[in-house]
Amino acid sequence: MHHRPSSGRKPLQPKNSPATPSATNLKPNPNPNPNPNHAAVFWSEIDQSNKENIYSTPVKKERIQFQIEFDSFDASLAEELNAIREKVERLRIDKEKTDKMLRERALLLDSQMKEIVDRGMLQKQLEIEVDRLFRLKEIKLSCKSVSPIRSLRQKEQAKRMNQQQDQFKASAILGAKNQSEEVKEESMMTFLVEKNNLKVTSPESVKGVYECAIGNFGVPQYGGTMVGSIFYPKSNQKGCKPFKDSDVSWKNKPGGIPVFLLADRGECYFTLKAWNAQKVGVAAILVADDRVEPLITMDTPENGDTQPDYLQNISIPSALISKGLGDRIKEVLSKGELVSINLDWREALPHPDERVEYEFWTNSNDECGPKCESQLNFLMNFKGAAQILERKGYTEFTPHYITWYCPVAFIMSQQCKSQCINYGRYCDPDPEQDFSRGYDGKDVVVQNLRQACFFKVAKESGKPWQWWDYVTDFSIRCPMKDKKYNKECADRVIKSLGYDVRKIDQCIGDIEADVDNPVLKAEQEAQVGKGPRGDVTILPTLVINNRQYRGKLEKAAILKAICSGFEETTEPAICLSRDMETNECLQNNGGCWQDDSANFTACRDTFRGRVCHCPVVQGVKFVGDGYTHCEGPLRCGISNGGCWKEKRHGRTYTACTDDHISGCSCPQGFRGDGVRDCEGKEGGGGISEVSWGIMWVVILGLCLAGVVGYALYKYRLRGYMDSEIRAIMAQYMPLDNQVELPNHLPQGAV
């Protein structure tokens, strides 16, 4: 293989250049580079001996001229670069100023935009309020009544009148007159004020029993009473401001009489008066009316308060008294006299038998503020107790839902279409009170109907208590704030509880049809007050034994009210827990009959207080007043039936006999009343000592005769047995006193 001779150059080295240039081949540059930041191109003259005559003298002159031009270009480039730097610095400063100015303008625009938005919202609210007022005015002018309750009542009355006219044409005029009187009477009962008794025990000038209206907040003591004295403050008489430290002298003290605060009506909410009173430790608050009028129900603020938290913390009972009674109490207090009263809630709710029937008027809306929150909390907390009472048959529970109707003149309006179903028959207010956002009242009506239908289906299946499971699960899994308040989420909850969604949908029916819905129609009819219940106008409302509950919507308070609806001694165990029962039997046995030795008592603790009923012992009912005595067929086993009893000479004598239900009689041989004392016929000695001696002699004689007879019997029996044994043995072997005979004769003997 032919190898090309090496030229001695390195890779990429120019041709005709030495591999290692020597120092003599390089000449210094006459014009060094003035700018160290830029590289200059140097052309070094190479020795002519190492060149191949490619450079000539003219080239050398051109090289020097090019070097001069390049140096001048480098200087101008540096100046231009400095100018560019100065310009960039000016632009940076201008940019910072511009950014600062833009930020300031953006903040200004944001504040102006926020102000515009606030004005727009305010204007929108004003327009809504104006629209409401305008529509209310039109409704008032176009129809006589806008109340759905009165409308339903009038429809019912018209229906009755038509039926009577068809059936009794001869008495149509009289029937119409009776109907008009009934309508007039019922129209005056649109709302029933629940009351309890207030008994003034002293002084004599005010003594008596009065009525007071139960407040719809706090915890009324249903089934019980409360005794105390009234205090009327010298300042802050309306109770709208917190009481000062100087007023602590009239607070409740351990062992002292409870104090009831008397406050005047006006200037602030009833709930604020009660809260300020509770903070200083009073037991209850009485609000005196400032005008002569029938008693009204003190309710919570409709739209909450600046401090809504205290509403749920009010725990003292409250009541409204008339202006006349309030003035009389103030007059007596001004004279320095003590006014003692007794607040009595024992008959505030009926308690006819061993079962309580109660209703809960509620709503599925969870965006209505503090009332909705307290309602949801109550449903979750009371669920367990309600299901226990329902499962064991102690109560009969029914949920209800309030709906309204849309006047005929506005059925086709957008407001009615978005708030109502079935052509304006059943409506609910907008949850957010804003028609332009969120859910509509129509959605609330449909969910209310779905909950009512679920209760109907669950009751038909024998498990009505599962309504509590559905409403609590729905409130947790399908809230409005999470945009899950819809049919899809509700169906998932229904399926999780094991129910057929098709049955629920069939019960709901067509909400767009121009027909009545049977479930909601029944709800509207039930809303109308009947008898002592009154119309349901407050939401939520609890009705116990056909009477409306007033007070705090809380588990303990509601359970206390329900337990007060049971007949005495029939309360279930849940009503006799440590927190519920009165425990009056623990102190002096409640004043009832008691036998310490047998540990029997006639005192029984109930929810409404102790009762003295004679006990049942070993399945036998004792009779008596329960206070001083209880007697029965087995009464002698309990404190000897209250009769005389004494032990003498090792024997116990008693004047009580179990064959008599009552009474005590001395035993035979004794005389006396049988209760305090029984004496023997011999003057207190009972049976004589001689009689006892004779008795013991006879007993000993009989015992001795028995022993002797037994010994003779044993002796004769043994002799007889010996003779028999001898006779038997004589047949087989000779005895000692007999001659032994040979068994064989000698041979030849005859």
For each residue, the residues with C-beta under 8 A, 3 or more apart:
1:
2:
3:
4:
5:
6:
7:
8: 18 19
9: 13 15 17 19
10: 13 19
11:
12:
13: 9 10 17 19
14: 17
15: 9
16: 50 51 52 54
17: 9 13 14 21 46 50
18: 8 21 22 25 50
19: 8 9 10 13
20:
21: 17 18 25 26
22: 18 25 26
23: 26
24: 47
25: 18 21 22 44 46 47 50
26: 21 22 23 44
27: 44 45
28:
29: 32 40 42 44
30:
31: 67 68 71
32: 29 40
33: 36 38 39 40 71 74
34: 71 74 75
35: 38 74 75 78
36: 33
37:
38: 33 35 74 77
39: 33
40: 29 32 33 67 70 71 74
41: 67 70
42: 29
43: 63 67
44: 25 26 27 29
45: 27 55 60
46: 17 25 50 51 55
47: 24 25 50 51
48: 51 53
49:
50: 16 17 18 25 46 47
51: 16 46 47 48 54 55
52: 16
53: 48
54: 16 51
55: 45 46 51 59 60
56: 59 60
57: 60 61
58: 61 62
59: 55 56 62 63
60: 45 55 56 57 63 64
61: 57 58 64 65
62: 58 59 65 66
63: 43 59 60 66 67
64: 60 61 67 68
65: 61 62 68 69
66: 62 63 69 70
67: 31 40 41 43 63 64 70 71
68: 31 64 65 71 72
69: 65 66 72 73
70: 40 41 66 67 73 74
71: 31 33 34 40 67 68 74 75
72: 68 69 75 76
73: 69 70 76 77
74: 33 34 35 38 40 70 71 77 78
75: 34 35 71 72 78 79
76: 72 73 79 80
77: 38 73 74 80 81
78: 35 74 75 81 82
79: 75 76 82 83
80: 76 77 83 84
81: 77 78 84 85
82: 78 79 85 86
83: 79 80 86 87
84: 80 81 87 88
85: 81 82 88 89
86: 82 83 89 90
87: 83 84 90 91
88: 84 85 91 92
89: 85 86 92 93
90: 86 87 93 94
91: 87 88 94 95
92: 88 89 95 96
93: 89 90 96 97
94: 90 91 97 98
95: 91 92 98 99
96: 92 93 99 100
97: 93 94 100 101
98: 94 95 101 102
99: 95 96 102 103
100: 96 97 103 104
101: 97 98 104 105
102: 98 99 105 106
103: 99 100 106 107
104: 100 101 107 108
105: 101 102 108 109
106: 102 103 109 110
107: 103 104 110 111
108: 104 105 111 112
109: 105 106 112 113
110: 106 107 113 114
111: 107 108 114 115
112: 108 109 115 116
113: 109 110 116 117
114: 110 111 117 118
115: 111 112 118 119
116: 112 113 119 120
117: 113 114 120 121
118: 114 115 121 122
119: 115 116 122 123
120: 116 117 123 124
121: 117 118 124 125
122: 118 119 125 126
123: 119 120 126 127
124: 120 121 127 128
125: 121 122 128 129
126: 122 123 129 130
127: 123 124 130 131
128: 124 125 131 132 433 434 435
129: 125 126 132 133
130: 126 127 133 134
131: 127 128 134 135
132: 128 129 135 136
133: 129 130 136 137
134: 130 131 137 138
135: 131 132 138 139 410 415
136: 132 133 139 140 146
137: 133 134 140 141
138: 134 135 141 142 409
139: 135 136 142 143 146 407 409 410
140: 136 137 143 146
141: 137 138
142: 138 139 407 409
143: 139 140 146 407 408 409
144:
145: 150 151 154
146: 136 139 140 143 407
147: 150 151 190
148: 151 152 403 404 405 524 527
149: 152 153 190 527 528 535 537
150: 145 147 153 154 187 190
151: 145 147 148 154 155 405
152: 148 149 155 156 524 525 527 528
153: 149 150 156 157 183 186 187 528
154: 145 150 151 157 158 183
155: 151 152 158 159
156: 152 153 159 160 525 528
157: 153 154 160 161 179 182 183
158: 154 155 161 162
159: 155 156 162 163
160: 156 157 163 164 179
161: 157 158 164 165 175 176 179
162: 158 159 165 166
163: 159 160 166 167
164: 160 161 167 168 171 172 175 179
165: 161 162 168 169 172 175
166: 162 163 169
167: 163 164
168: 164 165 171 172 175
169: 165 166 172
170:
171: 164 168 174 175
172: 164 165 168 169 175 176
173: 176 177
174: 171 177 178
175: 161 164 165 168 171 172 178 179
176: 161 172 173 179 180
177: 173 174 180 181
178: 174 175 181 182
179: 157 160 161 164 175 176 182 183
180: 176 177 183 184
181: 177 178 184 185
182: 157 178 179 185 186
183: 153 154 157 179 180 186 187
184: 180 181 187 188
185: 181 182 188 189
186: 153 182 183 189 529
187: 150 153 183 184 190
188: 184 185
189: 185 186 192 529 534 535
190: 147 149 150 187 529 534 535 537
191: 297 534 535 537
192: 189 529 532 533 534 535 548
193: 213 294 295 296 297
194: 213 214 297 348 547 548 549 550
195: 211 212 213 214 295 348
196: 211 212 214 220 319 343 344 345 347 348
197: 209 210 211 212 343 344 347
198: 209 210 211 212 286 319 321 325 341 342 343 344
199: 208 209 210 341 342 344
200: 206 207 208 209 210 329 339 340 341
201: 207 340 341 342
202: 207 338 339 340
203: 206 207 332 337 338 339
204: 207
205: 328 332
206: 200 203 325 328 329 332 339
207: 200 201 202 203 204
208: 199 200
209: 197 198 199 200
210: 197 198 199 200 321 322 325
211: 195 196 197 198 295
212: 195 196 197 198 286 295 319 320 321 343
213: 193 194 195 295 296 297 298 319 320
214: 194 195 196 220 297 317 318 319 345 348 550 551
215: 218 220 270 274 287 297 298 299 317 318 319 320 550 551
216: 297 298 299 300 538 550 551
217: 270 271 274 298 299 300 311 314 318 551 552
218: 215 274 314 315 316 317 318 551 552
219: 315 316 317 551 552 554 556 557 560
220: 196 214 215 317 345 348 550 551 557 561
221: 224 225 226 317 343 345 560
222: 345 348 349 549 551 560 561 564
223: 345 346 349 351 560 561 563 564 607 608 609
224: 221 345 346 564 582 608 609
225: 221 342 343 344 345 346
226: 221 258 283 284 317 342 343
227: 257 258 340 341 342 343
228: 257 258 259 260 283 284 340 341 343
229: 257 258 259 260 338 339 340 341
230: 259 260 261 262 286 329 333 339 340 341
231: 250 259 260 261 262 282 333
232: 237 262 329 330 333
233: 236 237 239 243 247 250 261
234: 237
235:
236: 233 239 240 241 243 244 247
237: 232 233 234 263 264
238: 263 264 265 266 267 268 273
239: 233 236 243 261 263 264 268 272 273 276 277 285
240: 236 267 268 272 273 276
241: 236 276
242: 276 279
243: 233 236 239 247 276 277 279 280
244: 236 247
245: 248
246: 249
247: 233 236 243 244 250 251 280
248: 245 251 280
249: 246
250: 231 233 247 259
251: 247 248 259 280 281 282
252: 256 258 259 281 282 283
253: 256
254:
255:
256: 252 253
257: 227 228 229 340
258: 226 227 228 229 252 282 283 284
259: 228 229 230 231 250 251 252 281 282 283
260: 228 229 230 231 282 283 284 285 286 341 343
261: 230 231 233 239 277 280 282 284 285 286
262: 230 231 232 285 286 288 326 329 330 333
263: 237 238 239 273 277 285 286 287 288
264: 237 238 239 287 288 290 326
265: 238 270 287 288 289 290 320
266: 238 290
267: 238 240
268: 238 239 240 272 273
269: 272 273 300 301 305
270: 215 217 265 273 274 287 298 299 318 320
271: 217 274 275 300 301 305 310 311 314
272: 239 240 268 269 275 276 305 310
273: 238 239 240 263 268 269 270 276 277 285 287
274: 215 217 218 270 271 277 278 285 314 316 318
275: 271 272 278 279 310 313 314
276: 239 240 241 242 243 272 273 279 280
277: 239 243 261 263 273 274 280 282 285 316
278: 274 275 281 282 285 313 314 315 316
279: 242 243 275 276
280: 243 247 248 251 261 276 277
281: 251 252 259 278
282: 231 251 252 258 259 260 261 277 278 285 316
283: 226 228 252 258 259 260 316
284: 226 228 258 260 261 316 317 318 319 343
285: 239 260 261 262 263 273 274 277 278 282 316 317 318 319
286: 198 212 230 260 261 262 263 318 319 320 321 326
287: 215 263 264 265 270 273 298 318 319 320 321
288: 262 263 264 265 321 322 323 325 326 327 329 330
289: 265 292 293 295 320 321 322 323 326
290: 264 265 266 323
291: 323
292: 289 322 323 324
293: 289 296 323
294: 193
295: 193 195 211 212 213 289 320 321 322
296: 193 213 293 320
297: 191 193 194 213 214 215 216 320 538 550
298: 213 215 216 217 270 287 318 320
299: 215 216 217 270 302 538
300: 216 217 269 271 311 371
301: 269 271 304 305 311
302: 299
303: 369
304: 301 308 311 369 370
305: 269 271 272 301 308 310 311
306:
307: 310
308: 304 305 311 369 370
309: 312 313
310: 271 272 275 305 307 313 314
311: 217 271 300 301 304 305 308 314 370 374
312: 309 370 374 552 554
313: 275 278 309 310
314: 217 218 271 274 275 278 310 311 318 552
315: 218 219 278 552
316: 218 219 274 277 278 282 283 284 285
317: 214 215 218 219 220 221 226 284 285 343 345 551
318: 214 215 217 218 270 274 284 285 286 287 298 314
319: 196 198 212 213 214 215 284 285 286 287 343
320: 212 213 215 265 270 286 287 289 295 296 297 298
321: 198 210 212 286 287 288 289 295 325 326
322: 210 288 289 292 295 325 326
323: 288 289 290 291 292 293 326 327
324: 292 327 328
325: 198 206 210 288 321 322 328 329
326: 262 264 286 288 289 321 322 323 329 330
327: 288 323 324 330 331
328: 205 206 324 325 331 332
329: 200 206 230 232 262 288 325 326 332 333 339
330: 232 262 288 326 327 333 334
331: 327 328 334 335
332: 203 205 206 328 329 335 337 339
333: 230 231 232 262 329 330 336 337 339
334: 330 331
335: 331 332
336: 333
337: 203 332 333
338: 202 203 229
339: 200 202 203 206 229 230 329 332 333
340: 200 201 202 227 228 229 230 257
341: 198 199 200 201 227 228 229 230 260
342: 198 199 201 225 226 227
343: 196 197 198 212 221 225 226 227 228 260 284 317 319
344: 196 197 198 199 225 347
345: 196 214 220 221 222 223 224 225 317 348 349 564
346: 223 224 225 564 608
347: 196 197 344
348: 194 195 196 214 220 222 345 547 564
349: 222 223 345 544 545 547 549 561 564 565
350: 545 546 547 565
351: 223 545 564 565 566 567 568 608
352: 545 567
353: 566 567 570
354: 394 566 567 570
355: 393 394 395 396 566
356: 389 394 395 396 544 545 562 565 566
357: 395 396 398 544 545 546
358: 395 396 397 398 542 543 544 545 562 565
359: 397 398 399 400 542 543
360: 397 398 399 400 540 541 542 543
361: 399 400 401 402 527 536 539 540 541 542 543
362: 375 379 399 400 401 471 539 540
363: 368 372 375 401 402 428 444 448 539 540
364: 401 444 447 448 451 471 474 475
365: 368 372 428 431 444 480
366: 372 376 475 479 480 481 485
367: 372 431 432 438 439 480 481
368: 363 365 371 372 431
369: 303 304 308 372 373
370: 304 308 311 312 373 374
371: 300 368 374 375 539 540
372: 363 365 366 367 368 369 375 376
373: 369 370 376 377
374: 311 312 370 371 377 378 553
375: 362 363 371 372 378 379 540 553
376: 366 372 373 379 380 475
377: 373 374 380 381
378: 374 375 381 382 540 553 554 555 558
379: 362 375 376 382 383 468 471 472 475
380: 376 377 383 472 475
381: 377 378 554 555
382: 378 379 385 386 555 558 559
383: 379 380 386 387 468 469 472
384: 387 388
385: 382 388 389 555 559 574
386: 382 383 389 390 395 397 465 468
387: 383 384 390 391 465 468
388: 384 385 391 392 572 574
389: 356 385 386 392 394 395 397 562 572 574
390: 386 387 393 394 395 396 397 464 465
391: 387 388 465
392: 388 389 572
393: 355 390
394: 354 355 356 389 390 566 572
395: 355 356 357 358 386 389 390 562
396: 355 356 357 358 390
397: 358 359 360 386 389 390 464 465 467
398: 357 358 359 360 455
399: 359 360 361 362 451 452 455 467 471
400: 359 360 361 362 452 523 526 527 536
401: 361 362 363 364 448 449 451 452 520 523
402: 361 363 523 527 536 539
403: 148 426 427 428 445 448 520 523 524
404: 148 426 427 428 429
405: 148 151 420 424 425 426 427 524
406: 410 411 416 419 420 424 425 427
407: 139 142 143 146 410 411 424
408: 143 411 424
409: 138 139 142 143
410: 135 139 406 407 413 415 416 424
411: 406 407 408 416 420 423 424
412: 416 417
413: 410 416 417
414: 417 418 435
415: 135 410 418 419 435
416: 406 410 411 412 413 419 420 424 427
417: 412 413 414 420 442
418: 414 415 430 435 440 441 442
419: 406 415 416 427 428 429 430 440 441 442 445
420: 405 406 411 416 417 423 424 425 426 427 441 442 445
421: 425 426 427 442 445 446 449 511 512 517
422: 425 426 511 512 513 514 515 516 517 520
423: 411 420 513 514
424: 405 406 407 408 410 411 416 420 427
425: 405 406 420 421 422 516 517 520 521
426: 403 404 405 420 421 422 445 449 517 520 524
427: 403 404 405 406 416 419 420 421 424 441 442 445
428: 363 365 403 404 419 441 442 444 445 448
429: 404 419 433 441 444
430: 418 419 433 434 435 438 439 440 441
431: 365 367 368 438 439 440 441 443 444 480
432: 367 437 438 439
433: 128 429 430
434: 128 430 437 438
435: 128 414 415 418 430 440
436:
437: 432 434
438: 367 430 431 432 434 480
439: 367 430 431 432 443 444 480 485
440: 418 419 430 431 435 443 444
441: 418 419 420 427 428 429 430 431 444 445
442: 417 418 419 420 421 427 428 445 446
443: 431 439 440 446 447 485 486
444: 363 364 365 428 429 431 439 440 441 447 448
445: 403 419 420 421 426 427 428 441 442 448 449 511 520
446: 421 442 443 449 450 487 508 511
447: 364 443 444 450 451 474 485 490
448: 363 364 401 403 428 444 445 451 452
449: 401 421 426 445 446 452 453 508 511 517 519 520
450: 446 447 453 454 487 490 504 508
451: 364 399 401 447 448 454 455 467 470 471 474
452: 399 400 401 448 449 455 456 519 520 523
453: 449 450 456 457 504 507 508 519
454: 450 451 457 458 467 470 494 499 504
455: 398 399 451 452 458 459 464 467
456: 452 453 459 460 507 519
457: 453 454 460 461 499 500 503 504 507
458: 454 455 461 463 464 465 466 467 470 499
459: 455 456 462 463 464
460: 456 457
461: 457 458 499
462: 459
463: 458 459 466
464: 390 397 455 458 459 467
465: 386 387 390 391 397 458 468 469
466: 458 463 469 470 497
467: 397 399 451 454 455 458 464 470 471
468: 379 383 386 387 465 471 472
469: 383 465 466 472 473 497
470: 451 454 458 466 467 473 474 493 494 497
471: 362 364 379 399 451 467 468 474 475
472: 379 380 383 468 469 475 476
473: 469 470 476 477 493 496 497
474: 364 447 451 470 471 477 478 489 490 493
475: 364 366 376 379 380 471 472 478 479
476: 472 473 479
477: 473 474 484 489 492 493
478: 474 475 482 484 485 486 489 490 493
479: 366 475 476 482 484 485
480: 365 366 367 431 438 439 483 484 485
481: 366 367
482: 478 479
483: 480
484: 477 478 479 480 489
485: 366 439 443 447 478 479 480 489
486: 443 478 489 490
487: 446 450 490 491
488: 491 492
489: 474 477 478 484 485 486 492 493
490: 447 450 474 478 486 487 493 494
491: 487 488 494 495 501
492: 477 488 489 495 496
493: 470 473 474 477 478 489 490 496 497
494: 454 470 490 491 497 499 501 504
495: 491 492 498 499 501
496: 473 492 493
497: 466 469 470 473 493 494
498: 495
499: 454 457 458 461 494 495 503 504
500: 457 503 504
501: 491 494 495 504 505
502: 505 506
503: 457 499 500 506 507
504: 450 453 454 457 494 499 500 501 507 508
505: 501 502 508
506: 502 503 509
507: 453 456 457 503 504 519
508: 446 449 450 453 504 505 511 517
509: 506 513 515 517
510: 513 515
511: 421 422 445 446 449 508 517
512: 421 422
513: 422 423 509 510
514: 422 423
515: 422 509 510
516: 422 425 520 521
517: 421 422 425 426 449 508 509 511 520 521
518: 521 522
519: 449 452 453 456 507 522 523
520: 401 403 422 425 426 445 449 452 516 517 523 524
521: 425 516 517 518 524 525
522: 518 519 525 526
523: 400 401 402 403 452 519 520 526 527
524: 148 152 403 405 426 520 521 527 528
525: 152 156 521 522 528
526: 400 522 523
527: 148 149 152 361 400 402 523 524 535 536
528: 149 152 153 156 524 525 535
529: 186 189 190 192 533 534 535 536
530: 533
531: 546
532: 192 546 547
533: 192 529 530 543 546 547 548
534: 189 190 191 192 529 548
535: 149 189 190 191 192 527 528 529
536: 361 400 402 527 529 539 541 543 548
537: 149 190 191
538: 216 297 299 541
539: 361 362 363 371 402 536
540: 360 361 362 363 371 375 378 553
541: 360 361 536 538 548 549
542: 358 359 360 361 548 549 553 558 561
543: 358 359 360 361 533 536 546 547 548 549
544: 349 356 357 358 547 549 561 562 565
545: 349 350 351 352 356 357 358 565
546: 350 357 531 532 533 543
547: 194 348 349 350 532 533 543 544
548: 192 194 533 534 536 541 542 543
549: 194 222 349 541 542 543 544 558 561
550: 194 214 215 216 220 297
551: 214 215 216 217 218 219 220 222 317 557 561
552: 217 218 219 312 314 315 557
553: 374 375 378 540 542 557 558
554: 219 312 378 381 557 558
555: 378 381 382 385 558 559
556: 219 559 560 579
557: 219 220 551 552 553 554 560 561
558: 378 382 542 549 553 554 555 561 562
559: 382 385 555 556 562 563 574 575 580
560: 219 221 222 223 556 557 563 564 580 607
561: 220 222 223 349 542 544 549 551 557 558 564 565
562: 356 358 389 395 544 558 559 565 575
563: 223 559 560 566 571 574 575 580 607
564: 222 223 224 345 346 348 349 351 560 561 607 608
565: 349 350 351 356 358 544 545 561 562
566: 351 353 354 355 356 394 563 570 571 572 575 607
567: 351 352 353 354 570
568: 351 606 608 611
569: 604 606 611 613
570: 353 354 566 567
571: 563 566 575 576 606 607
572: 388 389 392 394 566 575 576
573: 576 577
574: 385 388 389 559 563 577 580
575: 559 562 563 566 571 572 580 581 607
576: 571 572 573 580 581 605 606 607
577: 573 574 580 581
578: 581 583
579: 556
580: 559 560 563 574 575 576 577 607
581: 575 576 577 578 605 606 607
582: 224 605 606 607 608 609 610
583: 578 586 605
584: 587 590 603 605 609 610
585: 589 590 592 601 603 604 605 610
586: 583
587: 584 590
588: 591
589: 585 592 594 601 603
590: 584 585 587 603 605 610 612
591: 588 603 612 627
592: 585 589 601 602 603 610 612 626 627
593: 601 602 612 614 624 625 626 627 628 629 630
594: 589 600 601 602 603
595: 598 599 600 601 638 639
596: 599
597: 639
598: 595 637 638 639
599: 595 596
600: 594 595 615 617 638
601: 585 589 592 593 594 595 615
602: 592 593 594 612 613 614 615 624 626 627 630
603: 584 585 589 590 591 592 594 610 611 612
604: 569 585 610 611 612 613
605: 576 581 582 583 584 585 590 610
606: 568 569 571 576 581 582 609 610 611
607: 223 560 563 564 566 571 575 576 580 581 582
608: 223 224 346 351 564 568 582
609: 223 224 582 584 606
610: 582 584 585 590 592 603 604 605 606
611: 568 569 603 604 606 626
612: 590 591 592 593 602 603 604 625 626 627
613: 569 602 604 626
614: 593 602 621 622 623 624 626 630 632
615: 600 601 602 622 630
616: 619 620 621 622
617: 600 620 622 632 634 637 638
618: 634
619: 616
620: 616 617 632 633 634
621: 614 616 632
622: 614 615 616 617 630 631 632 635 638
623: 614 630 631 632 661
624: 593 602 614 628 629 630 631
625: 593 612 628 629
626: 592 593 602 611 612 613 614 630
627: 591 592 593 602 612
628: 593 624 625
629: 593 624 625 642
630: 593 602 614 615 622 623 624 626 635 638
631: 622 623 624 635 641 642 661 662
632: 614 617 620 621 622 623 635 661
633: 620 658 659 661
634: 617 618 620 637 638 658
635: 622 630 631 632 638 641 642 656 658 661 662
636: 640 641 643 654 656 657 658
637: 598 617 634 658
638: 595 598 600 617 622 630 634 635 641
639: 595 597 598 642
640: 636 643 645 654 656
641: 631 635 636 638 656 664
642: 629 631 635 639 656 664 675
643: 636 640 654 655 656 664 674 675
644: 654 655 664 666 672 673 674 675 676 677 678
645: 640 652 653 654 655 656
646: 652 653 654 678
647: 650 651 652 653
648: 651 653 686
649: 686 692
650: 647
651: 647 648
652: 645 646 647
653: 645 646 647 648 667 670 678 686
654: 636 640 643 644 645 646 667
655: 643 644 645 664 665 666 667 670 672 674 675 678
656: 635 636 640 641 642 643 645 664
657: 636 660 665
658: 633 634 635 636 637
659: 633
660: 657 663 665
661: 623 631 632 633 635
662: 631 635
663: 660 674
664: 641 642 643 644 655 656 673 674 675
665: 655 657 660 674
666: 644 655 670 671 672 673 674 678
667: 653 654 655 670 678
668:
669: 680 681 686 687
670: 653 655 666 667 678 679 680 681 686
671: 666 678 679 680 681
672: 644 655 666 676 677 678 679
673: 644 664 666 676 677
674: 643 644 655 663 664 665 666 678
675: 642 643 644 655 664
676: 644 672 673
677: 644 672 673
678: 644 646 653 655 666 667 670 671 672 674
679: 670 671 672 683 684 686
680: 669 670 671 683 684 685 686 687
681: 669 670 671
682: 685 686 687 688
683: 679 680
684: 679 680
685: 680 682 688 689
686: 648 649 653 669 670 679 680 682
687: 669 680 682 691 692
688: 682 685 691 692
689: 685 692 693
690: 693 694
691: 687 688 694 695
692: 649 687 688 689 695 696
693: 689 690 696 697
694: 690 691 697 698
695: 691 692 698 699
696: 692 693 699 700
697: 693 694 700 701
698: 694 695 701 702
699: 695 696 702 703
700: 696 697 703 704
701: 697 698 704 705
702: 698 699 705 706
703: 699 700 706 707
704: 700 701 707 708
705: 701 702 708 709
706: 702 703 709 710
707: 703 704 710 711
708: 704 705 711 712
709: 705 706 712 713
710: 706 707 713 714
711: 707 708 714 715
712: 708 709 715 716
713: 709 710 716 717
714: 710 711 717 718
715: 711 712 718 719
716: 712 713 719 720
717: 713 714 720 721
718: 714 715 721 722
719: 715 716 722 723
720: 716 717 723 724
721: 717 718 724 725
722: 718 719 725 726
723: 719 720 726 727
724: 720 721 727 728
725: 721 722 728 729
726: 722 723 729 730 735
727: 723 724 730 731
728: 724 725 731 732
729: 725 726 732 733 735
730: 726 727 733 734 735 738
731: 727 728
732: 728 729
733: 729 730
734: 730 738 739 740 741
735: 726 729 730 738
736:
737:
738: 730 734 735
739: 734
740: 734
741: 734
742: 745
743:
744:
745: 742 749
746: 749
747:
748:
749: 745 746
750:
